[in-house]
Every structure is written in C-alpha cells, then in structure tokens.
C-alpha cells in the first residue's frame, strides 16, 4: 500500500514549513518545464512557480570538479544519503527535503518515491535508491537517481510512463552502483519515455583514478543515433505540446558548473 507521509526535521513538518510559499503557487497556471543539469545526477526543475532540486552533491570523486551554484529551491529530493547525490547540509535547516520511498501529497502536487536497489548485489553494498516521479509544467517526470536494479512490474506501475526520464547510464564494473549502458537501455525500454536525459557518467569533473564511470558515448553506441542530439547548453525547456511521438535522447552540456 502506498504511504502518505510528510517528512519532518526538528519537529517542523514539511507541510507547515512550506505552506506560505505553496499557497501562492496553487493558483499559478502551468508554465513550461525548465530542466537544468548541474552535474552527475543533480538537476534543477523549474515550472508552475516551483523550483525542485534533485540530488545535490559534494565535490569529491566523480563530482570533484563540479560547483553547485547558490540555490534556494522550494523542495529538495534525494535518491540516497551518498555524498554524490545526497549532500543536503546547506538545505537541512529549511525542512524541505524528501528522502524516503512513499507517496507525498503537498498542496496539490504529488511526489512518488519508489525504492530500487542502489547496486547489483541486492542493495547489500549501497542500500536503497529512491527513484522520484512527479508532474511539473504539464510534464510527467521520472528521475531514476542511481538505480542499479531492474524495474519490476510493481515499480513500473508506481513510476508510470514518463514524458521525461533521467536515467543513469555510465556505471563501471568495479563499483556497480548504478546502471551500466546495457542496463540503461533496458530500463528505457521498460519505462517507454518520450524524452531521455542521460545522467551518472564520466565527465571532466571527475578526479583521476577515483571515479569508476564510463563516458556517455558508451551508452550512445547502443541506441539509434538518429534519436540523439547533443546540446551546447546545460538547460532544456519542455512543453507538453512539443513532446515527440517517439523516443528522443538529449545530452546536456555540463560546462557551466565546472569549477575554474
């Protein structure tokens, strides 16, 4: 059975902490969804008057060369407590963080967190990954975080068919904590999204010899090249009326968040 929860920090409920902000947003008309890649599996989603940050990180290992800009999101979603996707220190006092599986209804917005193993060993090494599903700007979003296990029927039902899926694609063999390219292709077939943005792959931000990830090209070699477009920017805007009828893959640029 799906759980309806409000996560608390310091005895203050998320609902109470956000009430004033959300009251003004509930009457906002649907606006286009703006998706900004901030490196690794971290994204900022803006639409319907709401700013959602997913998977903030610390600067080490695969994210050593990244630098998060100063942000004041309305809500933070994290897939795990690992430091490459769950560094919530600067946001923890705001009481605006969801981190557990379950169904969360917050003033007209619904967020579904679905548990998937965070490694290919039944979660014994890295525990549980939370994949997040919600609708914003008229776009159904699924962010798989660092999922490493196959998506079963129940998980597929909970996640739904996304318009936009953010899928980890570059895990190596030494530390199998997310999908490798082949796993990613299989997950995309299961979810059947309209737009895919690859995540969790090797970039210039990684420290030498400390990041067991493959470059995005290892994944792109397994898909139809006619569906792929590399963008020279870290941001994409998606409108419901512009969604394609069949799968497209958009690779975003991460240059704007690299430390100088």
N, C-alpha and C positions, 0 to 999 in steps of 0.2 A: 504494500500500500504506500502511496506517495505521502511524504511527510510535509506538513506546512509549518515552517519554522521562522522565527526572527532571531538572528544571531545577536548575541549581546557581548559587550565589552564593558567592564567596570559597572555592571548593573544597569546600563542605559541601553534600551532596545534600539535596534536599527530603525524601527518604525518611528519611535519618538524622536530620535536624533535627526531624521530626515524629513519630518512632517512639514516643517515650514517651507523647505525647498521644494518638496514634491507637490504641495498644494497649488503652487503657481504653475506647475508643469502639467497638471492633469487636463487642463483645457487647451494646451498647445496643439496646433494642427500638426499632422505628420509632415516631417521635413525629410529631405534626402539624408541617407546614412553616409556619414564620412568616416572612413576607416584609415587610421594612421598606424603604420608599423614602426615600433620603437625598438625593434631588435629582438631576436630569438623568438619567444612565443608571446611577447608583450605587444599589445595593441591598445589604442585609444579609439573608442567608438563614440561618435557624436551624432545625435539625432533626436528629434522630439523634445528638444530642450534638455537633454540628458547627456552627461559625459561618463562613460563607463571605461575604467582602466582594467585590463586583464593581464595578470602575471608580471608584475614588476619584479626586477632582478637586482642583485648586487653585481658589482664589477669584478668578476673573477672567472677563471676558466674560459668557457665558451662565450661569456659576455664581458670579458675583461676590458675590451676596448669600447664598450658602449657607455653612453652617458644619458640617463633619463633627464628630460627637461623638467623644470618645476611645474608641477601639475596640481590642480585642485579638483579631482574627479568627484562626482556625486556618489559613485559606488565603485568599489574595488572587488573584482572576482579573482580568486586564485585557484590553481589546479592542485597545488600541494604546498607543503612548507619548505620544499627545497629552495635553496637560495637563488637558483636561476629562474624561478617562477613564483616565488612566494615571499619576497623580501618586502614586508609590509611595515617596517619600522616607522617610516615617515608618515604613514597613514593610520597607524593603530589607534591613536587618540581620537580619531574622528568618528569611530563607531560605525563605519560604513563598509564593512568587509564581509563577504560571503566566502566560506571555505569548505563547507560540508555538503555532501550529496543531499538532495531533497528538493521539494517544490516550495518556492518562496513567492508569495503574492505581496507586492508592495505598492499600494495606492494605484492600482490599475495596471501595473507591469508585473509580468510573471517570469521567473527565472527557474529553470530546471537544471539541477546539478546531478549528473549521472556518474556513478563510480565505475572506473575501469582500472585494471592493473597498470602500475607505472613501470613494469618491467616484464620481460618474457619468462619470468620464473614465478608466476602466480602472485606477484606483489611482495615476495619474500625479501627482496633487496631494497626496493624504493617505495614500497607501500602502495597506497591508493592514489590514483589520479582522478580529479573531478573534471569531467567534460561539461561545458556550460551551453545551454540552449535558451534563447530568448528572441523576441521580435522587437526591432527598433527601426524607426524610419520606414515602416512597412516591409522590412526585410527580415526574414527568418534566418537567424544566425546560429551556427554550431561551432564552438571553439573547443577542439579536442585536447588542448593543453599538451601534455606529454604522454598521451595514451600509448600503450605498448601492446595491449591485448586485443584480440579480435572483438568486434562488436556483435553481440548475440542478439536474438530477436527481441527480448525484453528491452535491452538498451536501445536498440533501433527504434522501437515504439516510443520510448521516452524522449529520445532526441528529436524524432520526427524527420521529415525530409527538409533539409535546409535550402534556402536560396543561396546562402554563402557559408562555406565550410572552411575553417582554418585548420590545416592538417599538418602534423609533424611528419617530416619526410626523410631526415638525414641521419638517423641513429647508426652508429657503427657497431661492430661486433664485440669490441672489448667491453663496452658498458652499454648493454642493450636496454636503455631506459625509456625508449620511445620507438615509434615506427621507423623501420628502415624503408628504403624506397619501395620495395616489393609490398611490404605491409601497408604502406600509404596508398598504393594503387588499389589494394583490396578494400581498404576502408572507404575509399571514394566510391567504389562500385556498390558497396552496401548502402551508403547514405544517399547516393544519387543526387548530389547537389547541382546547382546551376553554375555557380562560381566557386572556384577553389583558390585560396591563397596558401602557398606552401610556407611552413614555418620549421623551426628547430633544425637548422642545417648549418654547415660550416661557412663562416664569413670572415672578413678581415678583422673582426673584433676579437677573435679567439686568440688566447695565448698559445705560443708554440708548445707542442707536445703535451698539452694539458686538456685538449678538447677532442674527444673521440666522436667526431661528427664527419659526415660526408658532405660535399658541396651539393647544391641544389641540382646541378646537372646530372647527378647520379639518378635522381628521380625523374627529371625531364626526359631522359633517354628511354623511359618506359611508357611514355604517354604519346598521344598523337600530337606531333609538333604543330599542326595547324590550329590546335586549340590553345596554344601557349602564346602569351605576349609578355615581354619583359618591359617594365615601365621604368622611366628615368626619374621617378619620384617615389616618396615613401607613403603617399596618400592616394586613396581612390574614393570616389563618390559613387554611390549606387542608388538608383531609383527603381521602384517596383516596375514601372513601365519600360525600363531599359533592360530588364533581365533577359538573358538569352534563352532560347528554347532548348539548347543542348549545352553540355559542359564546356566551360572555358576556364583556363588557368591563368592567373595574373601573378607575376613575380614582381614584388615591390623592391625599390631601391632602399638601402639602409644607410646611405652615406651621411644623412643629416644628423644622425645620432651617434656617430663615431667620435670619440674623444680626439682632440687635436694633439 
